[in-house]
């Protein structure tokens, strides 16, 4: 029984550490969302901002790929945080 409690405590501290790092990354992430679509062999990124009410989003040029990657990581981190909190 003690071994199980010890393992649960390790898991809890590990999840709390993950949540802490994810929260720090979410604070620095840009606002908005991104949609990825495939056109032929290339991927196209479309940006949705909170103030912009377009249906399809604004096309992101290849020079803005860094912002697209940050937005994708933001969405992943948000889902990761929810999964850690659920557990």
C-alpha positions in Angstrom: 0.0 0.0 0.0 2.8 2.4 0.8 4.4 1.7 -2.5 1.2 2.7 -4.3 0.9 5.9 -2.3 4.6 6.7 -3.1 4.0 6.1 -6.8 0.9 8.3 -6.7 2.8 11.1 -5.1 5.6 10.9 -7.7 2.9 11.0 -10.5 1.2 14.0 -8.8 4.5 16.0 -8.5 5.3 15.1 -12.1 1.9 16.3 -13.4 2.2 19.5 -11.3 5.6 20.2 -12.8 4.1 19.7 -16.3 1.2 22.0 -15.5 3.5 24.7 -14.2 5.7 24.7 -17.4 2.7 24.6 -19.6 1.1 27.6 -17.9 4.4 29.5 -18.4 4.4 28.7 -22.1 0.7 29.6 -22.4 1.3 33.0 -20.9 3.8 33.9 -23.6 1.9 32.4 -26.5 0.3 34.7 -29.1 -3.5 35.3 -29.1 -5.7 33.6 -31.6 -6.0 30.2 -33.3 -4.6 28.5 -36.3 -6.1 26.2 -38.9 -3.9 23.9 -41.1 -5.1 22.7 -44.5 -3.3 20.7 -47.1 -3.1 21.8 -50.7 -1.3 19.3 -52.8 2.0 18.5 -51.1 2.1 21.7 -49.0 0.4 22.8 -45.9 -1.4 26.1 -45.6 -1.9 27.9 -42.3 -4.8 30.2 -41.6 -4.9 32.6 -38.6 -8.0 33.3 -36.6 -7.8 36.3 -34.3 -10.4 37.2 -31.6 -11.1 40.5 -33.3 -11.3 39.2 -36.8 -14.6 37.6 -37.7 -13.7 35.9 -41.0 -15.0 32.5 -41.7 -11.9 30.9 -43.2 -9.2 32.9 -41.4 -6.4 35.0 -42.7 -3.7 33.2 -44.8 -0.3 33.1 -43.1 2.6 33.5 -45.4 5.7 31.3 -45.1 7.5 34.1 -43.4 4.9 33.8 -40.6 5.5 30.1 -40.0 7.1 30.8 -36.6 3.9 32.3 -35.4 1.9 29.4 -36.8 4.2 26.9 -34.9 3.7 28.9 -31.7 -0.1 28.8 -32.1 0.0 25.1 -32.8 2.1 24.5 -29.7 -0.3 26.7 -27.7 -3.3 24.5 -28.7 -1.3 21.4 -27.9 -0.2 22.8 -24.5 -3.8 23.7 -23.7 -5.0 20.1 -24.4 -2.0 18.8 -22.4 -2.9 21.0 -19.4 -6.5 19.8 -19.5 -5.4 16.1 -19.6 -3.0 16.6 -16.7 -5.7 18.4 -14.6 -8.2 15.7 -15.4 -5.8 13.0 -14.2 
